[in-house]
């Protein structure tokens, strides 16, 4: 009988998880099930009783869920830090976004602004704060194109028919999505670097397999994959 390991995984780690999944299946015969999405949505799913053997979310959220008894204190391990960046459709000119002033000009020049859920997605929440600090929220609101997570926002950016679209989400989601290109991380004043951690669920049906997947995601053997996917440190 083939075991399907159930994941609740932040979209930022989707590319890395899918890259190591074949090795897990080759070693153990297990396949991956569950879902990827905004960290807030993954927390809601866990609290709502969704099947879960392994959760990958922000380190801060893992701490909170361990304290609540939802995730096991061990094993857990960090995948690395992920910065938030600016994206454009493949083949488009890369605007200057190195300073707050340059970023504001680039956003004003865009006719559509793609980003993830500003209420439940880490990058979406942060980017809306950036827009507010720049004084652009009201001005650009008619151009907002928001989606449940960064991956879907980037897919929509890739297929956008707008002449001058731009997007913002976590670097891993930009690098993972065909049809978009990373311009640069947000300028230092607005930098957001989020550490993602994998942890076994407190009531996992397959805790040993979940622990093995953590090793595959965070061990030395996948260091190059993590770097290629946009994880740092």
N, C-alpha and C positions, 0 to 999 in steps of 0.2 A: 504493500500500500504506500503510495507516494504521500509524503507529508507536505502540506502547504503551510509555510511559515507566515504568520500574519504580522504585517508591519503597519504602524502608523508613523508616517515619515514626512518631515518638513520637505517642501518642494526644493529647498536649497541643496538637499542631498540626493535628489532623485537620480541624477546622472551617475554619481558614484555608486549608488546602490545597484543600479542596473548593470554597471560595468563589472561588479564582482559577483553578481547573481549566478552567472554560468559556472564559476568556480565552486560556489556552494553546492550547486546541483551536481556537478561532476564528483565532488567529494562525498556527498551525503545522499544524493537523490532527491533532496528537498527542493521545492519550488517556492516562489514568493507570491504571497497574496496581500490583501490589505489595500491601503490607499496612500497617496501623496497629496500634500496640500499645504495651505497656510497653517502656521503653528497653532493659531487660535482654533481653527477648525479641527486639527488633530487632537487638541486637548478636549474639545467638546465631544469628539467621537469616543475617546477613552472614557471620559466621565459618563457618557451615555451607554456604555456597555459594549462597545464594538470589540470584536475579537482582537487580541493583541498579544503577540509574543515579544516583540521588540519595538521600542519607540525611539525615533531620532528627532530631536527637537533642540531648542536652545538650552544651553547649560543651566541657565537660571530657571527655566521651566522644569527641567529634570530635577533640580534641587527641590522645587516646590512639590512636585508629584511624588518624590521619594518621601518627603516629610508627611504627605497625606496618606502614604501607604499604597499608592497606585503603581509605583515603580519600585523595583528592588534596589537596595543600596549598592549591590554588586551582583554581577559584573556591570561596569559602565566604563566608557572611555571616550575621550574627545576625538572628533574627526579633524578639527582645526577651526581656524577663524575664516569667516567669509565677509568680504567687504561688499558694500552696496555701490552699484555703478550705473553709468548712463549708457544707453544702447541706441543704435540706429538700425534701420533696415539695411541689409547687406547691399553694398555698392553705393550707399549714400555718403555724402561728405561728412567728415567727422568734425563737429563744432568744437570750439575751445570751451572747456568746462573746468579749467584749472583754478579759477577763482569764483567766489560768489557772484561777482558782477558778470563774469563771462557765462556762468551757468544761467543766470537770469536772462541774459540776452539770447542764449541758445533756446531756452524754453519759450520765450516770447516769439521767437522766429518760427517755432513749430506750429503746425495747424492741428495736431492731435498729440496727446500726451498719454502714453500707455504705462500703467503701473498696477500692482496688485492691491487687493482689498485694503483700504485705509483703516479698517477697524480690526481685522483679524490677522493680517499678514505683517510680519516683522518689517519688511522693506516698505510696504505700503503705508504703515503707520508712520514710519520715519520720514518718508518722502513728503507726506502731507505736512508734517512739521516744517520741513525745509521750505516748502512752498509758502507756508504761512510766514516764516521768518523773512523770506524774500519779499513778502507783500504781494504775492502772485496768486493766492488761492482764488479770490473772487474774479480776478481778471481772466484766469485760465480755466475756471470751472467748466465753461461750455465745451472746452476741448478735452476734458478728462475722458479717458477710456479705461475704466477699472474692471478687473476680472478677479475671480476667486483666489488666484495665486500667481506668482511670478511667471511660472512656466506658461500658463494660458495667456497672460498678458504679452509675453514675448512672441508666442505663436501668432497672436493677433497683430502685433507690430510687424512681423515678417510678412503677413499677407495683406497689410493695410494698403488701401488704394489712395490714401492721402498723399499729397505731393511732398509734405515735409513733416513726417511723424518723428517722434522721439519717445524714448521709454526709460524707465528706471526700475531696477529691481536688484536682487543680489547677483553678484558676479557669476556664481555657479550656474544660475538659471539662464543668464545671457550666453555663457559659453556652451551650455548644453543644447541650446535651441538653434536649429538650422534656419538660416535666413536672416539672422540679426548679427550685429557686430558690437563688441565692447568698444566704447569710445575711451573711457577712463573711469576710475572710481570717482565718487563725489569729492569735491575739494576738501582739503583738510578740516576746515571749519565745520563741515557737515558730515565728516566721516562717520560711518557706522560699521564696526567690525564685530560680527556676532559669532560666538563660539557655539558650535553644534556638538552634541553629545549623544551617544547611543546607550540605551539602558534596557535591561530586560524587564518586562512587565511583572508585577507582583504575582499575578495569577496566570502566567504563561503556561500554555499547554505543552510547549516544546522548549523549555529553558536551555537545554544543552545546545540545541541547534541555534537558538538566538545568541548564545554566548559565542558560538563559532562564527556567526556572521559578524559580531562585533570585532572579533580578531581579524577577520578578512577586511573589514572596513578601515580599521585603525592601525593595523600592524605594519611592520617595515615593508612587507611584500607589496603593499598598495600605496606606498609613499608617492611614487611617480604618478599614479592615477589621481591621487588626491590633489597634487600640485597642478596637474593638467586640468582638473575639474574646477580649480579656483580656490581650493582650501589652502590656507597659509598656516605656517607654524606647526 
